[in-house]
């Protein structure tokens, strides 16, 4: 542990007992000339969360303010508020409240920050006799807190703390809770509803999907959950929750990663509705929900059943060996497993936010077993979804180049002719269909083959092969490439 880090650890854990009493006997937490608003004044709160650690908070509070210029301390705002985006206004009387100045102090009350604020000021050091327990008090000035505390007594200077410290008060710019302090001019006397709108970090969301395949891998039951994470430094009680799916451009973005202290899971009884917002999609939770600080929560987004799916095995090649001699191209090659379905059937047909899709399948005992996962991007309705779940265990292949020659050059280009043999083996008790997908470089032509191919793109040839149960089949083909 470094000297600086060790000092802060000792301050927080061992040497300072905070006796923060003002002469009146009460803890001084704020400027006595300001009015304070707490969560007790809050009438409603709504939170719109974007994908990239960004949220819009609308905090409505009911207060009675006198006319004239005054200072108002709004407690329990987000600790990651962007104060440049804050908008404070009256909902009761438009234009009644105007902001003159506002301040958001980054420092929150802790032993370290309190000592920092008392550099150059006097504190009381309380010494305790270890044998008798008797206490004596002595005044000292805090000279420095850099890599340890330096105290100046009336007749000496000491490093470290022989006892505990007592502070007369807490400075007004050091708050125990995240607080936005704003100087306002108010022209409406009496009770009114005031709203503070601001952007903040520390709130994020993402979608998680859980799918269960049926016995023959032709149908899928899919549930979508929204995972909300709050590390903003405050809680949002009974908040109206909205989520924006889409990539929103930001001039500046700073992300902070913190450890979560709690995880809760809750399913929503009300469905989550969605609507188009600009070029994005807005999802609205059907009921208020509370997101506590340092908490992750999941709420239900969608549920769809019996979605038609297609499972495919694909053996995908590379384009490099069509322009060079390479005899052995791999043994016991494993085809990849893909699951594909359309976002328009079985209760789907809604815009799907990006997230991770996890697929399960029940074993012979009826227990759901995990069989793979993949990420999807934001997916519009009626778009196809294609998931890579893993590699086949029972289906393998051996690929080799059986012939190669180069002719040319022709106008700085060479012509290559090469031949290939791909032996596919199936250890299952049922036949399988295997797609062989070969990317082709340059101008290419298949000049011989023992099974028909399909030109699936300008640079791809695809063969669909049937491999018998507990058997094998071989694909042979030759290709001419001008490259």
Phi, psi and omega in degrees: 000134180291162179299316182294313180295320179297322179298314181295325178296317181292322179300314184288331189255333193238310201264342187243119168254119188279115175249080192266066183251126172284169180304335180280351182093001179250149178288129179266110184250349184204169175297122182297344180274002182252155173267144185243134175245129181244182178295343176295336178275350187288127179262327180198154175215137175230145184228125173251118186252132177262176186287331193248065174053049182215138178214151173253121181251132173240108187250111181259127180231147179256122183216159172247118183238141174285165176288155174108184182277137183200165178251132182236127178256113180263103183277161173065035166276173179296139177288346179250026178301143169266099186297340179289345180259358186292135177228114182247126184205165180267132174272337182284316182224109184300128178081002182290330182246124176237141184269128177266316182201148175217148184223138172235114182271131184284330185285130171251157185298127173202164177304321182292312183292326178295316177298320178302319182289340183262010174297127183088001181240165183270142172229168177255126177262123181257113178265141179240125177289119184294339181270319185256340184081001181289144182252140173232148183243144182214135179279143178209151177259135177280112181271324184198152173232022180278113181058030180135160184267140175240123183243138176251112175270181182293334185230011182191168173236131182233151170255146184085176183233116177266075182135214177229164184253145174240129181250139182290331182193172174258130178304148184293338179267013176240114188251150177276342177227154175304125187222132172259118182259123184229134173269125185231162169243124185244130179251001182247118182264133178113187181294137175207156177268125181243141181235134174248120177249137178198158172265147182212154168270183176086001176234130182211165177209157170206159181266143172232136182238140178235121181240145177237121180279149173279183189296323182257017174061034180249345182225151184224130169264128187232130174241136178248132179239146173256126178259118180256135179232130182237112172234032188276348179098001176211164179257156178236104188270131178049050185272145168285122189249127175230148184231135179251123177257125181146164182265105181265125180289139178229142179290329181208140182217121177239122181257142175237133180252127181229159178281134179275138182263343184212149175227129175229148179235130180215137177264136181276135175283325180273142179292158176265120181271160179221153178210161177281134177229108183057237175256022181239185174233137182248125178251134182239123176291137188285359180209157176295150177217154179255128174246107180284156177295144181056054181217145170245132183228146175242137176230149183289140179245316181204162176214124180225147184229154175054044177285127177295130181229158176235126176259137179222149173251130184228129175255110188254134182260195179230160182266353188290328188278002176276352179236019177202160180277120179213106188286300184270116181254010174128142176239151184052042175292140186252122176294149176273149183257125178240145174237130186227139176206166182257142179277061176203008182229163175062032180094003176272222182081027176232154177299130182254122176293155179296152181172191182254131177255119179252129185250135178237159173214141182281138177276187183295341178267000180088008179269133180285126179243142180286129182238002176147165180210157177204159179266146172240151174273175173307126187236118179289163178297145180073003174279156178275143177244128183234120185246132172266115186260336181161206180236145181290144179269317189268347180250124182225170181211152172238129184236135177214153174268123185261345179200149178202137172207153180238136180232141178129194012276161174237106182053050178068014176237148179252154173251130181241135173237127183216155181232154188217151175228126179237111178265122182250131183239144182230116179267004179281162177275001178232151178292155179230153174258129183234127175267129174256114185248116184240115173286135184243132179273159172058210175269117188234152178215130173282120185257347176199147179193150178260003174212144184289143176254166174237133177278092186281345170202177181297341183232026184217132170246136183231129173249138175251113187245143173256125180252120185292161178299133180049037182220195181212161174214157185233132173258130176233135180203158176232147185222143175250128183236130171254115192218000000 
